[in-house]
Amino acid sequence: MTHSPSNVIHLDRVRCLECGTKYVKPAAGGTMNENPGCPRCGYAGWIDAGIPPRRSAGKAS
Ligand SMILES: [Zn+2]
């Protein structure tokens, strides 16, 4: 297990499910109250930015 510097605020890169805007959200806490939502459209739904926006039929590399 790796120790991370406590001074660094952990941010998750996410993508808005509504408009597709990529933004970061604070990972600390992880509660809905701490979730700022999309800065562009305000939509609270998001997906990890590392996940392709389109669902692929079948396994593609
Ligand atoms: Zn959005």
N, CA, C, O and the ligand as a Tripos MOL2 file, in Angstrom:
@<TRIPOS>MOLECULE
protein
  245   243    62     0     0
PROTEIN
NO_CHARGES

@<TRIPOS>ATOM
      1 N           0.8550   -1.2080    0.0000 N.3       1 MET1
      2 CA          0.0000    0.0000    0.0000 C.3       1 MET1
      3 C           0.8830    1.2490    0.0000 C.2       1 MET1
      4 O           1.9050    1.3090    0.6850 O.2       1 MET1
      5 N           0.4730    2.2170   -0.7670 N.am      2 THR2
      6 CA          1.2840    3.4280   -0.9120 C.3       2 THR2
      7 C           0.7590    4.5580   -0.0350 C.2       2 THR2
      8 O          -0.4430    4.8130    0.0380 O.2       2 THR2
      9 N           1.6880    5.2170    0.6170 N.am      3 HIS3
     10 CA          1.2930    6.3770    1.4060 C.3       3 HIS3
     11 C           1.3190    7.6400    0.5440 C.2       3 HIS3
     12 O           2.3350    7.9400   -0.0840 O.2       3 HIS3
     13 N           0.2260    8.3670    0.5110 N.am      4 SER4
     14 CA          0.1790    9.6050   -0.2440 C.3       4 SER4
     15 C           0.3450   10.7960    0.6970 C.2       4 SER4
     16 O          -0.1190   10.7630    1.8370 O.2       4 SER4
     17 N           1.0090   11.8470    0.2140 N.am      5 PRO5
     18 CA          1.1590   13.0570    1.0320 C.3       5 PRO5
     19 C          -0.1920   13.6030    1.4550 C.2       5 PRO5
     20 O          -1.0920   13.7590    0.6280 O.2       5 PRO5
     21 N          -0.3340   13.8890    2.7200 N.am      6 SER6
     22 CA         -1.6210   14.3280    3.2390 C.3       6 SER6
     23 C          -1.9730   15.7370    2.7790 C.2       6 SER6
     24 O          -3.1240   16.1670    2.8600 O.2       6 SER6
     25 N          -0.9540   16.4470    2.2930 N.am      7 ASN7
     26 CA         -1.1970   17.8210    1.8550 C.3       7 ASN7
     27 C          -1.8610   17.8740    0.4840 C.2       7 ASN7
     28 O          -2.4170   18.8960    0.0810 O.2       7 ASN7
     29 N          -1.7890   16.7620   -0.2110 N.am      8 VAL8
     30 CA         -2.3540   16.7400   -1.5560 C.3       8 VAL8
     31 C          -3.8360   16.3780   -1.5060 C.2       8 VAL8
     32 O          -4.2280   15.3560   -0.9420 O.2       8 VAL8
     33 N          -4.6310   17.2270   -2.0970 N.am      9 ILE9
     34 CA         -6.0660   16.9530   -2.1680 C.3       9 ILE9
     35 C          -6.3390   16.0170   -3.3370 C.2       9 ILE9
     36 O          -6.0050   16.3070   -4.4860 O.2       9 ILE9
     37 N          -6.9420   14.9140   -3.0150 N.am     10 HIS10
     38 CA         -7.2150   13.9310   -4.0560 C.3      10 HIS10
     39 C          -8.4160   14.3620   -4.8990 C.2      10 HIS10
     40 O          -9.4870   14.6720   -4.3790 O.2      10 HIS10
     41 N          -8.2030   14.3710   -6.2030 N.am     11 LEU11
     42 CA         -9.2900   14.7340   -7.1060 C.3      11 LEU11
     43 C          -9.5610   13.5990   -8.0760 C.2      11 LEU11
     44 O          -8.6370   12.9670   -8.5870 O.2      11 LEU11
     45 N         -10.8010   13.3570   -8.3150 N.am     12 ASP12
     46 CA        -11.1750   12.3440   -9.2840 C.3      12 ASP12
     47 C         -11.5440   13.0030  -10.6060 C.2      12 ASP12
     48 O         -12.3040   13.9710  -10.6550 O.2      12 ASP12
     49 N         -10.9920   12.4590  -11.6520 N.am     13 ARG13
     50 CA        -11.3730   12.9710  -12.9670 C.3      13 ARG13
     51 C         -12.6390   12.2650  -13.4220 C.2      13 ARG13
     52 O         -12.6930   11.0380  -13.5090 O.2      13 ARG13
     53 N         -13.6390   13.0550  -13.7050 N.am     14 VAL14
     54 CA        -14.9190   12.4710  -14.1020 C.3      14 VAL14
     55 C         -15.4540   13.1710  -15.3490 C.2      14 VAL14
     56 O         -14.9830   14.2390  -15.7410 O.2      14 VAL14
     57 N         -16.4330   12.5460  -15.9470 N.am     15 ARG15
     58 CA        -17.0740   13.1300  -17.1310 C.3      15 ARG15
     59 C         -18.5590   13.2370  -16.8760 C.2      15 ARG15
     60 O         -19.1950   12.2990  -16.3930 O.2      15 ARG15
     61 N         -19.1030   14.3950  -17.2090 N.am     16 CYS16
     62 CA        -20.5300   14.6150  -17.0220 C.3      16 CYS16
     63 C         -21.3270   13.7130  -17.9600 C.2      16 CYS16
     64 O         -21.0250   13.6010  -19.1480 O.2      16 CYS16
     65 N         -22.3410   13.0820  -17.4040 N.am     17 LEU17
     66 CA        -23.1650   12.1840  -18.2090 C.3      17 LEU17
     67 C         -24.1410   12.9590  -19.0860 C.2      17 LEU17
     68 O         -24.7110   12.4100  -20.0290 O.2      17 LEU17
     69 N         -24.3300   14.2350  -18.7700 N.am     18 GLU18
     70 CA        -25.3010   15.0330  -19.5000 C.3      18 GLU18
     71 C         -24.6640   15.7300  -20.6970 C.2      18 GLU18
     72 O         -25.1360   15.5890  -21.8250 O.2      18 GLU18
     73 N         -23.5960   16.4780  -20.4520 N.am     19 CYS19
     74 CA        -23.0100   17.2750  -21.5270 C.3      19 CYS19
     75 C         -21.6310   16.7770  -21.9410 C.2      19 CYS19
     76 O         -21.0720   17.2280  -22.9410 O.2      19 CYS19
     77 N         -21.0910   15.8470  -21.1670 N.am     20 GLY20
     78 CA        -19.8160   15.2490  -21.5530 C.3      20 GLY20
     79 C         -18.5960   16.0470  -21.1330 C.2      20 GLY20
     80 O         -17.4730   15.7030  -21.5000 O.2      20 GLY20
     81 N         -18.8050   17.1050  -20.3700 N.am     21 THR21
     82 CA        -17.6940   17.9130  -19.9070 C.3      21 THR21
     83 C         -16.8470   17.1490  -18.8950 C.2      21 THR21
     84 O         -17.3630   16.5260  -17.9670 O.2      21 THR21
     85 N         -15.5420   17.2150  -19.0980 N.am     22 LYS22
     86 CA        -14.6430   16.5840  -18.1410 C.3      22 LYS22
     87 C         -14.2840   17.5820  -17.0560 C.2      22 LYS22
     88 O         -13.9390   18.7290  -17.3390 O.2      22 LYS22
     89 N         -14.3690   17.1350  -15.8170 N.am     23 TYR23
     90 CA        -13.9900   17.9850  -14.7080 C.3      23 TYR23
     91 C         -13.4970   17.1250  -13.5670 C.2      23 TYR23
     92 O         -13.5500   15.8970  -13.6250 O.2      23 TYR23
     93 N         -13.0190   17.7850  -12.5310 N.am     24 VAL24
     94 CA        -12.5310   17.0430  -11.3840 C.3      24 VAL24
     95 C         -13.4060   17.3360  -10.1840 C.2      24 VAL24
     96 O         -13.9550   18.4280  -10.0360 O.2      24 VAL24
     97 N         -13.5190   16.3480   -9.3470 N.am     25 LYS25
     98 CA        -14.2710   16.5410   -8.1160 C.3      25 LYS25
     99 C         -13.4350   16.0350   -6.9440 C.2      25 LYS25
    100 O         -12.6640   15.0890   -7.1070 O.2      25 LYS25
    101 N         -13.5710   16.6350   -5.7850 N.am     26 PRO26
    102 CA        -12.8220   16.2040   -4.6170 C.3      26 PRO26
    103 C         -13.2470   14.8150   -4.1810 C.2      26 PRO26
    104 O         -14.4330   14.5340   -4.0130 O.2      26 PRO26
    105 N         -12.2630   13.9570   -4.0030 N.am     27 ALA27
    106 CA        -12.5660   12.5860   -3.6270 C.3      27 ALA27
    107 C         -12.7090   12.4380   -2.1200 C.2      27 ALA27
    108 O         -13.2970   11.4700   -1.6380 O.2      27 ALA27
    109 N         -12.1790   13.3840   -1.3900 N.am     28 ALA28
    110 CA        -12.2610   13.3200    0.0630 C.3      28 ALA28
    111 C         -13.7070   13.4320    0.5120 C.2      28 ALA28
    112 O         -14.4510   14.2890    0.0350 O.2      28 ALA28
    113 N         -14.0930   12.5780    1.4140 N.am     29 GLY29
    114 CA        -15.4700   12.6030    1.8660 C.3      29 GLY29
    115 C         -16.3010   11.6480    1.0470 C.2      29 GLY29
    116 O         -16.7610   10.6170    1.5380 O.2      29 GLY29
    117 N         -16.4860   11.9970   -0.1890 N.am     30 GLY30
    118 CA        -17.2030   11.1020   -1.0670 C.3      30 GLY30
    119 C         -18.6960   11.1000   -0.8330 C.2      30 GLY30
    120 O         -19.3950   10.1790   -1.2560 O.2      30 GLY30
    121 N         -19.1910   12.1290   -0.1610 N.am     31 THR31
    122 CA        -20.6260   12.1920    0.0880 C.3      31 THR31
    123 C         -21.3110   13.0000   -0.9990 C.2      31 THR31
    124 O         -20.6560   13.7480   -1.7240 O.2      31 THR31
    125 N         -22.5910   12.8600   -1.1160 N.am     32 MET32
    126 CA        -23.3330   13.6100   -2.1220 C.3      32 MET32
    127 C         -23.2550   15.1060   -1.8550 C.2      32 MET32
    128 O         -23.2900   15.9190   -2.7790 O.2      32 MET32
    129 N         -23.1490   15.4550   -0.5790 N.am     33 ASN33
    130 CA        -23.0680   16.8700   -0.2260 C.3      33 ASN33
    131 C         -21.7710   17.5050   -0.7170 C.2      33 ASN33
    132 O         -21.7010   18.7060   -0.9770 O.2      33 ASN33
    133 N         -20.7500   16.6620   -0.8330 N.am     34 GLU34
    134 CA        -19.4610   17.1800   -1.2690 C.3      34 GLU34
    135 C         -19.3550   17.1720   -2.7910 C.2      34 GLU34
    136 O         -18.4080   17.7160   -3.3580 O.2      34 GLU34
    137 N         -20.3220   16.5610   -3.4350 N.am     35 ASN35
    138 CA        -20.2780   16.4510   -4.8860 C.3      35 ASN35
    139 C         -20.7890   17.7380   -5.5370 C.2      35 ASN35
    140 O         -21.9740   18.0560   -5.4370 O.2      35 ASN35
    141 N         -19.9040   18.4760   -6.2000 N.am     36 PRO36
    142 CA        -20.2800   19.7570   -6.7790 C.3      36 PRO36
    143 C         -21.1120   19.6080   -8.0480 C.2      36 PRO36
    144 O         -21.7990   20.5470   -8.4510 O.2      36 PRO36
    145 N         -21.0600   18.4600   -8.6680 N.am     37 GLY37
    146 CA        -21.7690   18.2930   -9.9160 C.3      37 GLY37
    147 C         -21.0220   18.9360  -11.0710 C.2      37 GLY37
    148 O         -19.9090   19.4340  -10.9020 O.2      37 GLY37
    149 N         -21.6310   18.9230  -12.2320 N.am     38 CYS38
    150 CA        -20.9860   19.4750  -13.4170 C.3      38 CYS38
    151 C         -20.9310   20.9980  -13.3420 C.2      38 CYS38
    152 O         -21.9490   21.6430  -13.0930 O.2      38 CYS38
    153 N         -19.7350   21.5840  -13.5580 N.am     39 PRO39
    154 CA        -19.5860   23.0350  -13.4990 C.3      39 PRO39
    155 C         -20.2410   23.7330  -14.6910 C.2      39 PRO39
    156 O         -20.4430   24.9470  -14.6790 O.2      39 PRO39
    157 N         -20.5620   22.9650  -15.6960 N.am     40 ARG40
    158 CA        -21.1140   23.5510  -16.9150 C.3      40 ARG40
    159 C         -22.6470   23.5230  -16.9210 C.2      40 ARG40
    160 O         -23.3030   24.5320  -17.1800 O.2      40 ARG40
    161 N         -23.1930   22.3420  -16.6290 N.am     41 CYS41
    162 CA        -24.6530   22.2280  -16.7110 C.3      41 CYS41
    163 C         -25.2890   21.9270  -15.3540 C.2      41 CYS41
    164 O         -26.5090   21.9880  -15.1990 O.2      41 CYS41
    165 N         -24.4300   21.5980  -14.3620 N.am     42 GLY42
    166 CA        -24.9560   21.3750  -13.0350 C.3      42 GLY42
    167 C         -25.4650   19.9750  -12.7960 C.2      42 GLY42
    168 O         -25.9270   19.6580  -11.7000 O.2      42 GLY42
    169 N         -25.3890   19.1470  -13.7920 N.am     43 TYR43
    170 CA        -25.8660   17.7850  -13.6610 C.3      43 TYR43
    171 C         -24.9830   17.0120  -12.6880 C.2      43 TYR43
    172 O         -23.7560   17.1020  -12.7420 O.2      43 TYR43
    173 N         -25.6060   16.2650  -11.8160 N.am     44 ALA44
    174 CA        -24.8630   15.5870  -10.7590 C.3      44 ALA44
    175 C         -24.3820   14.2060  -11.1760 C.2      44 ALA44
    176 O         -23.6090   13.5670  -10.4620 O.2      44 ALA44
    177 N         -24.8380   13.7550  -12.3220 N.am     45 GLY45
    178 CA        -24.4390   12.4280  -12.7710 C.3      45 GLY45
    179 C         -23.1000   12.4770  -13.4750 C.2      45 GLY45
    180 O         -22.8490   13.3570  -14.2970 O.2      45 GLY45
    181 N         -22.2530   11.5380  -13.1510 N.am     46 TRP46
    182 CA        -20.9340   11.5250  -13.7810 C.3      46 TRP46
    183 C         -20.4200   10.1030  -13.8750 C.2      46 TRP46
    184 O         -20.9290    9.1890  -13.2260 O.2      46 TRP46
    185 N         -19.3980    9.9390  -14.7010 N.am     47 ILE47
    186 CA        -18.7420    8.6520  -14.8390 C.3      47 ILE47
    187 C         -17.2520    8.9020  -14.8210 C.2      47 ILE47
    188 O         -16.7930    9.9880  -15.1750 O.2      47 ILE47
    189 N         -16.5030    7.9120  -14.4150 N.am     48 ASP48
    190 CA        -15.0500    8.0450  -14.3940 C.3      48 ASP48
    191 C         -14.5390    8.4450  -15.7790 C.2      48 ASP48
    192 O         -14.9160    7.8570  -16.7920 O.2      48 ASP48
    193 N         -13.6700    9.4610  -15.7950 N.am     49 ALA49
    194 CA        -13.2030    9.9970  -17.0690 C.3      49 ALA49
    195 C         -12.3730    8.9760  -17.8350 C.2      49 ALA49
    196 O         -12.1620    9.1180  -19.0390 O.2      49 ALA49
    197 N         -11.9020    7.9470  -17.1370 N.am     50 GLY50
    198 CA        -11.0960    6.9330  -17.7950 C.3      50 GLY50
    199 C         -11.9310    5.9270  -18.5620 C.2      50 GLY50
    200 O         -11.4120    5.1040  -19.3150 O.2      50 GLY50
    201 N         -13.2400    6.0120  -18.3530 N.am     51 ILE51
    202 CA        -14.1370    5.0960  -19.0380 C.3      51 ILE51
    203 C         -14.6310    5.7240  -20.3290 C.2      51 ILE51
    204 O         -15.0980    6.8630  -20.3230 O.2      51 ILE51
    205 N         -14.5370    5.0040  -21.4290 N.am     52 PRO52
    206 CA        -15.0140    5.5240  -22.7170 C.3      52 PRO52
    207 C         -16.4720    5.9640  -22.6230 C.2      52 PRO52
    208 O         -17.2870    5.2770  -22.0080 O.2      52 PRO52
    209 N         -16.8090    7.1160  -23.2360 N.am     53 PRO53
    210 CA        -18.1520    7.6690  -23.1460 C.3      53 PRO53
    211 C         -19.1930    6.7990  -23.8100 C.2      53 PRO53
    212 O         -20.3500    6.7730  -23.3930 O.2      53 PRO53
    213 N         -18.7910    6.1000  -24.8250 N.am     54 ARG54
    214 CA        -19.7480    5.2460  -25.5200 C.3      54 ARG54
    215 C         -19.5460    3.8020  -25.1060 C.2      54 ARG54
    216 O         -18.4220    3.3090  -25.0150 O.2      54 ARG54
    217 N         -20.6530    3.1430  -24.8600 N.am     55 ARG55
    218 CA        -20.5740    1.7330  -24.5220 C.3      55 ARG55
    219 C         -20.3020    0.9240  -25.7750 C.2      55 ARG55
    220 O         -21.0100    1.0490  -26.7750 O.2      55 ARG55
    221 N         -19.2960    0.1140  -25.7150 N.am     56 SER56
    222 CA        -18.9180   -0.6540  -26.8790 C.3      56 SER56
    223 C         -19.5510   -2.0260  -26.8340 C.2      56 SER56
    224 O         -19.5500   -2.6950  -25.8010 O.2      56 SER56
    225 N         -20.0780   -2.4260  -27.9390 N.am     57 ALA57
    226 CA        -20.6570   -3.7530  -28.0270 C.3      57 ALA57
    227 C         -19.5440   -4.7630  -28.2800 C.2      57 ALA57
    228 O         -18.9270   -4.7790  -29.3450 O.2      57 ALA57
    229 N         -19.3110   -5.5780  -27.3090 N.am     58 GLY58
    230 CA        -18.2080   -6.5170  -27.4430 C.3      58 GLY58
    231 C         -16.9490   -5.9660  -26.8150 C.2      58 GLY58
    232 O         -16.8960   -4.7980  -26.4290 O.2      58 GLY58
    233 N         -15.9620   -6.7830  -26.7150 N.am     59 LYS59
    234 CA        -14.7270   -6.3640  -26.0860 C.3      59 LYS59
    235 C         -13.7430   -5.8310  -27.1290 C.2      59 LYS59
    236 O         -13.2870   -6.5600  -28.0100 O.2      59 LYS59
    237 N         -13.4360   -4.5630  -27.0050 N.am     60 ALA60
    238 CA        -12.4700   -3.9560  -27.9170 C.3      60 ALA60
    239 C         -11.2650   -3.5020  -27.1120 C.2      60 ALA60
    240 O         -11.3940   -3.0760  -25.9650 O.2      60 ALA60
    241 N         -10.1390   -3.5950  -27.7020 N.am     61 SER61
    242 CA         -8.9230   -3.2280  -26.9940 C.3      61 SER61
    243 C          -8.7180   -1.7210  -27.0450 C.2      61 SER61
    244 O          -7.7380   -1.2130  -26.4990 O.2      61 SER61
    245 ZN        -22.5760   18.7280  -17.6430 Zn       62 ZN62
@<TRIPOS>BOND
     1     1     2 1
     2     2     3 1
     3     3     4 2
     4     3     5 am
     5     5     6 1
     6     6     7 1
     7     7     8 2
     8     7     9 am
     9     9    10 1
    10    10    11 1
    11    11    12 2
    12    11    13 am
    13    13    14 1
    14    14    15 1
    15    15    16 2
    16    15    17 am
    17    17    18 1
    18    18    19 1
    19    19    20 2
    20    19    21 am
    21    21    22 1
    22    22    23 1
    23    23    24 2
    24    23    25 am
    25    25    26 1
    26    26    27 1
    27    27    28 2
    28    27    29 am
    29    29    30 1
    30    30    31 1
    31    31    32 2
    32    31    33 am
    33    33    34 1
    34    34    35 1
    35    35    36 2
    36    35    37 am
    37    37    38 1
    38    38    39 1
    39    39    40 2
    40    39    41 am
    41    41    42 1
    42    42    43 1
    43    43    44 2
    44    43    45 am
    45    45    46 1
    46    46    47 1
    47    47    48 2
    48    47    49 am
    49    49    50 1
    50    50    51 1
    51    51    52 2
    52    51    53 am
    53    53    54 1
    54    54    55 1
    55    55    56 2
    56    55    57 am
    57    57    58 1
    58    58    59 1
    59    59    60 2
    60    59    61 am
    61    61    62 1
    62    62    63 1
    63    63    64 2
    64    63    65 am
    65    65    66 1
    66    66    67 1
    67    67    68 2
    68    67    69 am
    69    69    70 1
    70    70    71 1
    71    71    72 2
    72    71    73 am
    73    73    74 1
    74    74    75 1
    75    75    76 2
    76    75    77 am
    77    77    78 1
    78    78    79 1
    79    79    80 2
    80    79    81 am
    81    81    82 1
    82    82    83 1
    83    83    84 2
    84    83    85 am
    85    85    86 1
    86    86    87 1
    87    87    88 2
    88    87    89 am
    89    89    90 1
    90    90    91 1
    91    91    92 2
    92    91    93 am
    93    93    94 1
    94    94    95 1
    95    95    96 2
    96    95    97 am
    97    97    98 1
    98    98    99 1
    99    99   100 2
   100    99   101 am
   101   101   102 1
   102   102   103 1
   103   103   104 2
   104   103   105 am
   105   105   106 1
   106   106   107 1
   107   107   108 2
   108   107   109 am
   109   109   110 1
   110   110   111 1
   111   111   112 2
   112   111   113 am
   113   113   114 1
   114   114   115 1
   115   115   116 2
   116   115   117 am
   117   117   118 1
   118   118   119 1
   119   119   120 2
   120   119   121 am
   121   121   122 1
   122   122   123 1
   123   123   124 2
   124   123   125 am
   125   125   126 1
   126   126   127 1
   127   127   128 2
   128   127   129 am
   129   129   130 1
   130   130   131 1
   131   131   132 2
   132   131   133 am
   133   133   134 1
   134   134   135 1
   135   135   136 2
   136   135   137 am
   137   137   138 1
   138   138   139 1
   139   139   140 2
   140   139   141 am
   141   141   142 1
   142   142   143 1
   143   143   144 2
   144   143   145 am
   145   145   146 1
   146   146   147 1
   147   147   148 2
   148   147   149 am
   149   149   150 1
   150   150   151 1
   151   151   152 2
   152   151   153 am
   153   153   154 1
   154   154   155 1
   155   155   156 2
   156   155   157 am
   157   157   158 1
   158   158   159 1
   159   159   160 2
   160   159   161 am
   161   161   162 1
   162   162   163 1
   163   163   164 2
   164   163   165 am
   165   165   166 1
   166   166   167 1
   167   167   168 2
   168   167   169 am
   169   169   170 1
   170   170   171 1
   171   171   172 2
   172   171   173 am
   173   173   174 1
   174   174   175 1
   175   175   176 2
   176   175   177 am
   177   177   178 1
   178   178   179 1
   179   179   180 2
   180   179   181 am
   181   181   182 1
   182   182   183 1
   183   183   184 2
   184   183   185 am
   185   185   186 1
   186   186   187 1
   187   187   188 2
   188   187   189 am
   189   189   190 1
   190   190   191 1
   191   191   192 2
   192   191   193 am
   193   193   194 1
   194   194   195 1
   195   195   196 2
   196   195   197 am
   197   197   198 1
   198   198   199 1
   199   199   200 2
   200   199   201 am
   201   201   202 1
   202   202   203 1
   203   203   204 2
   204   203   205 am
   205   205   206 1
   206   206   207 1
   207   207   208 2
   208   207   209 am
   209   209   210 1
   210   210   211 1
   211   211   212 2
   212   211   213 am
   213   213   214 1
   214   214   215 1
   215   215   216 2
   216   215   217 am
   217   217   218 1
   218   218   219 1
   219   219   220 2
   220   219   221 am
   221   221   222 1
   222   222   223 1
   223   223   224 2
   224   223   225 am
   225   225   226 1
   226   226   227 1
   227   227   228 2
   228   227   229 am
   229   229   230 1
   230   230   231 1
   231   231   232 2
   232   231   233 am
   233   233   234 1
   234   234   235 1
   235   235   236 2
   236   235   237 am
   237   237   238 1
   238   238   239 1
   239   239   240 2
   240   239   241 am
   241   241   242 1
   242   242   243 1
   243   243   244 2
@<TRIPOS>SUBSTRUCTURE
     1 MET1         2 RESIDUE 1 A MET
     2 THR2         6 RESIDUE 1 A THR
     3 HIS3        10 RESIDUE 1 A HIS
     4 SER4        14 RESIDUE 1 A SER
     5 PRO5        18 RESIDUE 1 A PRO
     6 SER6        22 RESIDUE 1 A SER
     7 ASN7        26 RESIDUE 1 A ASN
     8 VAL8        30 RESIDUE 1 A VAL
     9 ILE9        34 RESIDUE 1 A ILE
    10 HIS10       38 RESIDUE 1 A HIS
    11 LEU11       42 RESIDUE 1 A LEU
    12 ASP12       46 RESIDUE 1 A ASP
    13 ARG13       50 RESIDUE 1 A ARG
    14 VAL14       54 RESIDUE 1 A VAL
    15 ARG15       58 RESIDUE 1 A ARG
    16 CYS16       62 RESIDUE 1 A CYS
    17 LEU17       66 RESIDUE 1 A LEU
    18 GLU18       70 RESIDUE 1 A GLU
    19 CYS19       74 RESIDUE 1 A CYS
    20 GLY20       78 RESIDUE 1 A GLY
    21 THR21       82 RESIDUE 1 A THR
    22 LYS22       86 RESIDUE 1 A LYS
    23 TYR23       90 RESIDUE 1 A TYR
    24 VAL24       94 RESIDUE 1 A VAL
    25 LYS25       98 RESIDUE 1 A LYS
    26 PRO26      102 RESIDUE 1 A PRO
    27 ALA27      106 RESIDUE 1 A ALA
    28 ALA28      110 RESIDUE 1 A ALA
    29 GLY29      114 RESIDUE 1 A GLY
    30 GLY30      118 RESIDUE 1 A GLY
    31 THR31      122 RESIDUE 1 A THR
    32 MET32      126 RESIDUE 1 A MET
    33 ASN33      130 RESIDUE 1 A ASN
    34 GLU34      134 RESIDUE 1 A GLU
    35 ASN35      138 RESIDUE 1 A ASN
    36 PRO36      142 RESIDUE 1 A PRO
    37 GLY37      146 RESIDUE 1 A GLY
    38 CYS38      150 RESIDUE 1 A CYS
    39 PRO39      154 RESIDUE 1 A PRO
    40 ARG40      158 RESIDUE 1 A ARG
    41 CYS41      162 RESIDUE 1 A CYS
    42 GLY42      166 RESIDUE 1 A GLY
    43 TYR43      170 RESIDUE 1 A TYR
    44 ALA44      174 RESIDUE 1 A ALA
    45 GLY45      178 RESIDUE 1 A GLY
    46 TRP46      182 RESIDUE 1 A TRP
    47 ILE47      186 RESIDUE 1 A ILE
    48 ASP48      190 RESIDUE 1 A ASP
    49 ALA49      194 RESIDUE 1 A ALA
    50 GLY50      198 RESIDUE 1 A GLY
    51 ILE51      202 RESIDUE 1 A ILE
    52 PRO52      206 RESIDUE 1 A PRO
    53 PRO53      210 RESIDUE 1 A PRO
    54 ARG54      214 RESIDUE 1 A ARG
    55 ARG55      218 RESIDUE 1 A ARG
    56 SER56      222 RESIDUE 1 A SER
    57 ALA57      226 RESIDUE 1 A ALA
    58 GLY58      230 RESIDUE 1 A GLY
    59 LYS59      234 RESIDUE 1 A LYS
    60 ALA60      238 RESIDUE 1 A ALA
    61 SER61      242 RESIDUE 1 A SER
    62 ZN62       245 GROUP 0 **** ****
